[in-house]
Amino acid sequence: MKILNKILIGSLSLLALSACDFLDETAYNKVTVGNFYTTKEGVTNGVNGLYSTLRNVYINEYLIYLCEGPSDIWNAYNGGDQWRNWTIDATNGNVRSLWYNGYKSINQCNSVLDALENNEIPGLDKSLRIRYQAEALFIRAHYYYHLVQQFNDIPMPLKPTESVETEAHKTNADEVWKQIISDLEFAIDNLPESYPVSEYGHITKYAAMHHLSRVLLTVKRSDDDLKKALDYAEQVINSGKYALVKSHAELWDINNKRNSEVIFPVLYTQNAELNGDGNTAHMYFCSAYSEEHPAVKRVIEYGRPWSRERSTDYALNLFDETIDKRWEDCFISRWNVTENSVKESIFSPFTKKMEEKVWTKGELAMIDPKRPWTKEQIKEVWPVLVFQPEYMREQIDPQKDVQSVDNPDAEWPSNTRFTNYKMYAYLVKHLDPLRPEVNWTPGSRDVFVFRLADTYLLAAEAAFLSGNSQKAAGYINVIRHRAAIPGHEAEMEIKPADVTIDFILDERARELMGEMHRWYDLKRTGKLYERMNNPEMSPATAGKFKEYHVLRPIPRDQLTNVSNPEEFTQNPGYGN
């Protein structure tokens, strides 16, 4: 297949760029194609290398656009013209990255699987051989899980490609889903429940159960699929292997990344030689806080601002910050002075003249209160800058209605500001305070691909779709109790009658936003088209999102390079 053009059996240079303890000694620079999978050491390194391929996905910039936003909870204004204007076509580089990284990694999985099935490997006993097969099948299934949801009918090679193939053939999506389910069932049957500390990060039986629960909720071929989805999720919950941590503050503490809630991580390290390009997600949600105030500069604590993803107003309003601690724990909305003794001449709403202010490091400098403040509230905290929601520009003209030397009697205090596409309260889940300096790109934060809170919400969804709203509410309340500000647990509880698909989606947003699930959540629940066309939820795509947009375009160079273009065609609506 041309999709696998120039991808040889090993793609071996990628194998050891992992940060896992179990990969730290992989001698990837000493590997040769001819001997790599014929020894126990070689095939072990090959399996470990499959985990490294996951770092080409989690979390690169392209995955954020494809899995999080634009959507009902994210604007991607700074992510390029096609995302900002919703003009996606076959030239989109982010779509291309998922396609080619996915198939390159699938080919590596197939190479390892082919060796495990066919090679005589001295010293590799049957039980370890089967475990390795299960790990490779899980990882291959995970790539196909991404690709089939993004593109629908896709090529599904199950054997390694060793040379250029110019023909490409699509497999019906239903068959792809069957293969994913089969691979995950094998993984469940043959993976261990846990590993020694030295092998932390390897896929367990319960990670496979979590994955299959989500897959069965996606395909929903029968009531039996829903029953199995609930059963798998409950087995993970009741396994005794995982537990919710006390708060999101604890969950996202980078010094606590190996915590009891994590089911399936992709691992990174502070060792630059082993970290490769690192986890760059710390940049994409961070807003340009350092461009708004003379005494607030870039610092590691607040992150390196690329301003790629900004929460929609709908997403922000999902949080009741008076009872739900997830707003405080998961967002930065206040910024302190980062410099020492910065002088600024500013207009005072009290004296109605310019005054000198000396900013001191550590004092409050800026606030994004999420909800509009009154002019009295803003004046009370002067000279701290207060950022009103951007839509309030329709009510407040900064030139006419905000006080200044030229306009001293204006209605709004001089410290009134407005959020914009670059400046806003932002998600902290991916920030990396362990980077050596503020502009350092390769992060070392692990990615939590699956965690237990997600399992609870999958169980709630399966229970609800099976007609058991009481059980669904119970699982959701476990998550909401953990999220409650102490003393407000009862206010956070919901009743069975409150459970709907829309409520589940909103709760998943509150709990999991920014964790690469949103696009699939909306597709799985049949709400993608509806929410993407709702101007109150997704103003950037409303009126532009067509039915064919539920799939992505196949990359143009894939289409132009195949020798059977009449058979291998573009997805509907995109042309070529």
Secondary structure as UniProt FT lines:
FT   HELIX           2..4
FT   TURN            5..6
FT   HELIX           12..14
FT   TURN            15..16
FT   HELIX           21..23
FT   TURN            24..25
FT   HELIX           28..30
FT   TURN            33..35
FT   HELIX           36..38
FT   HELIX           40..53
FT   HELIX           54..56
FT   TURN            57..59
FT   HELIX           61..67
FT   STRAND          74..75
FT   TURN            77..78
FT   HELIX           81..84
FT   TURN            85..86
FT   TURN            90..91
FT   HELIX           93..118
FT   TURN            122..123
FT   HELIX           126..151
FT   HELIX           173..190
FT   HELIX           197..199
FT   TURN            200..201
FT   HELIX           205..219
FT   HELIX           223..237
FT   TURN            238..239
FT   HELIX           248..251
FT   HELIX           254..256
FT   TURN            260..261
FT   STRAND          262..266
FT   HELIX           272..275
FT   TURN            276..277
FT   HELIX           281..283
FT   HELIX           289..291
FT   TURN            294..295
FT   TURN            300..302
FT   STRAND          310..311
FT   HELIX           313..316
FT   TURN            317..318
FT   TURN            321..323
FT   HELIX           326..330
FT   STRAND          331..332
FT   STRAND          334..336
FT   STRAND          342..347
FT   TURN            349..351
FT   STRAND          354..359
FT   TURN            361..362
FT   STRAND          364..367
FT   HELIX           375..380
FT   TURN            381..383
FT   STRAND          385..388
FT   HELIX           390..394
FT   HELIX           398..401
FT   TURN            408..409
FT   TURN            414..415
FT   STRAND          416..418
FT   STRAND          426..427
FT   TURN            429..430
FT   TURN            433..434
FT   TURN            438..439
FT   STRAND          447..451
FT   HELIX           452..465
FT   TURN            466..467
FT   HELIX           469..483
FT   TURN            486..487
FT   HELIX           489..492
FT   HELIX           496..498
FT   HELIX           501..512
FT   TURN            513..514
FT   HELIX           518..524
FT   TURN            525..526
FT   HELIX           528..532
FT   TURN            535..537
FT   TURN            539..544
FT   HELIX           547..550
FT   HELIX           556..561
FT   TURN            565..567
FT   TURN            572..573
//
